[in-house]
């Protein structure tokens, strides 16, 4: 791990003990014919309990049991991001379960925003594996998956078209887009975008070009946009930055709920 990386530990995977024993027995390849007694089981004549090798059906049943274990919502394995030959993040591994809330802490420049950009599938890592909502980055359509993810922060604001209005920028998050030209939007989408803008205190600025907004108003637009798709995962990168005291308290109260 590079010096100064945000520290997150990935819990080790837990396999059922029965499956671990079964696989170990299978790997040893015990020759039961050499030690079998008259009944065809190892130890049958010696008075010991018969032990048999696990069948294919046994292992299949155990694998089915494993599928009942909830998969992480986010799983990063040995992820590295390099710029100009220098690692600006990692190697780092991180696992987030359903219903968990995480706070990533670190000094300026340690890679917090880079970490969230990778985990939200907005940045391709230089190395490592990224799985989000059961899909692996590089083996799924990340544009479709981003419809299920909300992200607010300066890296998203930098991609917003300065000529578009908050009303449009919030609405287009329904499809994970930054412009309204490639998708069709319903009246319900427009109503939800307007309602979120009002909720975030943008009522008077919904039809004002994004490039003319203050830093706080841009951050509110970013947060409203993150909430637009009713996301399964929500990333907030320094969400209270540039917000006034009242807006900051409202946001923290809403997150706590």
N, C-alpha and C positions, 0 to 999 in steps of 0.2 A: 504494500500500500504506500502510495506517495506521501511524503511528509505533509501534514496539515489536512489530509483528506477528512471529510466528515465521516465519523466512525459509526458504522452500523454492522452488527453481527448477524449472520444468517444461522438460525438454529439448524442443528444437524437433523437429517431425515431419520424418522423412526420407523423401522420395519417391524411388523408383528414378530414376536419371538418364535412362534410356530413356523412361520415362513422362513426365518433365518435358519432354524435348525433343519428344516426340510431341504433347503438349498445346500446347506453344508453337507448333509448326508448324501445328497445327489452328487455333489462335486467330488466327494471321496470315492464314489463308485464302488461301494462295498460288494464283494463277491459273495453272495449269500449261498451259492451252491457248495462252497468249501465247508461251511460251518453249519449247514442245515441238518436237522435231525430227521427222524423218520416221518414227521408230519410236514416236512418241507419248509419249516421255519427255523431261523437261526436260534440255537439254544433250546430247541424243543426237548431234546433228550437230557439236557444238563440241568433241567429244573428251573431255568431262568425264564422270564417273560419273553414271549416271541416278539421280535421287532422286525418290521418289514420296511422296505424302501418306499418312499412316497411315490404314489402313482402320478401320471400326468393330470388326472382329474383332481387329485389333492392340490397340486400346485395351481391349477386353474381356479379352484375354489378360493385359495388364499389370495390370488391376484385380484379376484372379484371383490374380496373383503377390503383390499387396499384401496379400491376405487371409491369406497364409501368415505375415506378420509378426505376432508375438505382440502382442495388445492389452494395455494397462496394466491391472493389477488395480484400481487406483484412479486416477481422473483428475478433478481439479478445475480448472475454467477460470473465472478472474475472479470467484471466489466472494466475496460480501460478506454479513456478518451485522450487522444494525442493531438497536439497542434504544433506544427513546425518541428516535429520530431521530439517534442517534450510532452510527457504525460501530465495533463492538467486534472486528471481524475483517475484514481484506481492504481492497481487492481482492487476492486471492491465488490463484495457480495451483500445482498440485502433481500430479506423476505418479509412481506407484509400480509397478514391474514385478514380475512373478512371481519369488518367491524372494528379494526384497530385504528388508532389515531397516532400519528408519529409527528415529532418535531425534530427537524434536522438542524443542528447547531454547528457553528464553525466561524472562523474569522473570515474577513473579506478575502475573496480570491481562492478559497480552499476547495471550491467545486460544488457548492450547494445547488446553484442554479443549473449547472451542467448535469448533476445527478438527477434532478427533477425532470430536466428536458429529455434525458434518456429514458427514464421510467415512464414518462407520458407519451413515449414514441414520437417525440418531436425532434430527436437528435439521434443519428446513427452512431453507435459506439465504434471505436477502432478495433476492439477485441471484446470477447465475452459473449454471454447469452442473456437475452432479455425475454421474459415471459410476462405478459399482462393479460389478466382475465382469461387465462388458459390458452392464450395464443402466443406463439413465438415470433418475435420481431424478425422479419426477413422471410417468414413462411406464411404470412397472412397479409391481407390488405390493410395496412396501417391507417389509411384514410377512413375506412369503415369502422375500425376499432376506435379511432379517436372520437367518434360520435358518442361513445359511451364513457368518455373521459372529459373532465372539466379541468382547465388549467388557467390560472390567472397569475400575471407577473410581468416584469419588464421585458422578458424575451418574447412574450406573445404580443405585447403592445408595440414592439419594434416592427412586427410584421403587419400591423394594421394600416390600411390605406388612409392617408391623412385627409383625402377628399371625401371619404364616406362618413356617414353620420353614426352616432352611437346606436340609433334605432336599427340600422342595417347591420352594423358589426355585431350586435347582440344576436339578432335574428339568424345570421348566417352560421352561428355556432351550432345550430340544429343539425347541420350536415358536416360540421368540422371544417367549414370553408371560411375564407376571408373576404369573399366577394359574392354577390347575389346572382351572378350570371350563369352558373352551371347547374343550379338546382331550382326546384319549384317549392314555393312556400305557401302555406295555407293561412287563412284568416286567424286560425288558432295560434300559429307561429307568430304572427304579427302582434296579436294581443298579448301573448306571453312575453315577448321582447319588450313591449311598452310597459307591462306591469313590472318586470324586473328593473327596468330603467327608473321607473317611479320609486320603487322600493329602495334603490340605491341612491336616491336623491338627484337623479339626472333629468327630472321632468322638464325643466326649462331648457335643457341642452340636447334633447334627444334628436333634434333635427339640425344641429350645429355641426359643421365639419370637425372630425376628430382632431385634425391638426391644430385647431384653434382652442382646444380645451386646456385647462390647467393640468398640472401633474396629478392632482387629486382626482379630478374628473376623469382623467384617462384611466387611473387605477380602478375607479368605480365601474367604468365601462368594461374593463377587463374582468372584474369579478362578476358582473351581471352576465357577461358572455359565458363565463365558466359554468354558471348555474343554468344556462338556457337549455341544455339537453337533458336536464335532470340526471346528472351523471352517476355512474356506479362507483367511480373513483374521482375524488376532487383534490387537485394539487393547488396550493396557495403559496406562491413564492413571495415572501415579504408582503403579505396582503395589506398591512396597515401603513406601509410606507406612503408618504405624501397625503395621507388622510388627516382631516382635522380631528380634534378630540371627540366630538359628538359621533362622527362617522366611525371612528376607531372603536369606541365603546359599543356602538350598535353592532358592528361586525363581530367583535369578540363575543358578545352576548349571543348572537345568532349561531356562531360556530359551536359554542358551549351547548346549545340546545341539540 
